[in-house]
Amino acid sequence: KHIDRFQSARLSDEEYSKLCKYIKKNNFSLVITPFDENSVAKAIKNKVDILKIASCSNTDWPLIEKIAKTKKPVICSTGGLDIDGIDNICNFFNHRSIPLAILHCISIYPTDNIKSFNLRFINKLQERYPNVVVGYSGHERGISVSLGAVALGAVVIERHFTFDRNMEGSDHSASLEPNQFKSLVLGIREIEQALGDGSERAISQGEMINRENL
């Protein structure tokens, strides 16, 4: 059943290249997740900007080494890894001076147990790996946890996208529909502005007036 579904969604080489060109034409970064070594070569052929390592591949060292040889920036999801496993990934790419982003991730699709997210671990990752970009890959049904990750300093957010969460397949129920995705982006932009730059507390003119009035 799973193989039939994957085959039905498979792109031909021509379709794959057409999609890559469309992304480039519209000035987006082309990010591709290869699941085998041949797919790395295909991504490079289509001028990929960033290679993504999925949680299911973050211990596949032949694939990881193939990705590293391209010298392309890498995003790696950390689902299923303990701190030693994350150390291995970060040390591997840092040693090779390859730009790396790691995404705090819980590999349950969807992630319904709200207590399992442990978002404060994002701060521990930031402290432990100062030379690595830290982000969040979410598989929850809503957007509040992803927004919380941004408030804690995640600078890369990955969410799955679907036109209908009721469609058949394991990813759809953990994905965002268009209106949800739009709300997520708007919320992230608001949080980015609200966070400010951490400079000293300044009293605005409006606040001074209100202080007098109050």
Buried (B, 14 or more C-beta within 10 A) or exposed (E): EEEEEEEEEEEEEEEBBEEBEEBBEEEEEBBBBBEEEEBBEBBBEBEBBBBBBBBEBBBBEEBBEBBBEBEBBBBBBBBEBEEEEBEBBBEBBBEEEBBBBBBBBBBEBBBEEEEEBEBEBBBEBBEBBEEBBBBBBBBBBEBEBBBBBBBBBBBBBBBBEBEEBEEEEEBBBBBBBEEBBEBBBEBBEEBEEEEEEEEEEEEEEEEEEEEEEE
